[in-house]
Amino acid sequence: MTTSLSNVTVFLDALRADCVSVWPDGDKLHVWPASRLTSEQLEYLRANKAAVLAYLHRRNADLLPPDEVCRAW
């Protein structure tokens, strides 16, 4: 199954709107509070784990300051 970036973004935005946090830890996903996930949301995360992890890792990398800023510290 191929999951588009826009589908992952929409899915994670919906979770955030429901006050559910998802973050990567290496090759694992953490969800808090997991008790808020529906069975459909949990199945989506299981089926699209690689795409969700790739999106979150890429997004987190985008939040890092540019090399020039880091060298200035």
C-alpha positions in Angstrom: 0.0 0.0 0.0 1.3 3.4 -0.9 0.4 6.3 1.4 0.8 9.8 0.1 2.4 12.5 2.2 -0.9 14.5 2.2 -2.8 11.5 3.6 -0.3 11.2 6.5 -0.4 14.9 7.1 -4.2 15.0 7.2 -4.3 11.9 9.5 -1.8 13.4 11.9 -3.5 16.8 11.8 -6.8 15.1 12.8 -5.0 13.3 15.7 -3.6 16.6 16.9 -7.1 18.2 16.7 -8.2 15.4 19.1 -5.3 16.2 21.4 -3.4 13.0 20.5 0.4 13.3 20.2 2.4 11.0 17.9 6.2 11.1 17.9 9.0 8.9 16.5 11.6 7.1 18.6 14.0 5.4 16.1 11.8 2.8 14.3 9.0 3.1 16.9 6.0 5.3 17.1 4.7 6.7 20.4 1.1 7.8 20.9 -0.2 9.7 23.9 -2.8 9.2 25.1 -3.2 5.9 23.2 -6.5 5.3 24.8 -8.0 8.1 22.6 -7.3 6.2 19.3 -10.1 4.5 17.6 -9.6 1.0 16.2 -9.6 2.6 12.7 -6.8 5.1 13.7 -4.8 2.3 15.3 -5.1 0.2 12.1 -4.0 3.2 10.0 -0.9 3.6 12.1 -0.1 -0.1 11.9 -0.6 -0.2 8.1 1.2 3.0 7.4 3.9 3.0 10.1 6.8 3.4 7.7 5.2 6.4 6.0 4.2 8.1 9.3 7.8 7.6 10.7 9.3 9.0 7.5 7.1 12.0 7.7 7.8 12.7 11.4 11.5 12.2 11.0 11.6 14.6 8.0 9.4 17.1 9.8 11.6 17.0 12.9 14.7 17.5 10.7 13.1 20.5 9.2 12.8 22.0 12.7 16.5 22.0 13.3 18.3 25.3 12.8 20.5 25.7 9.7 24.1 24.7 10.0 25.2 28.3 9.9 23.2 29.0 13.1 24.6 25.9 14.9 28.2 26.9 14.0 27.6 30.4 15.5 26.8 28.9 18.9 
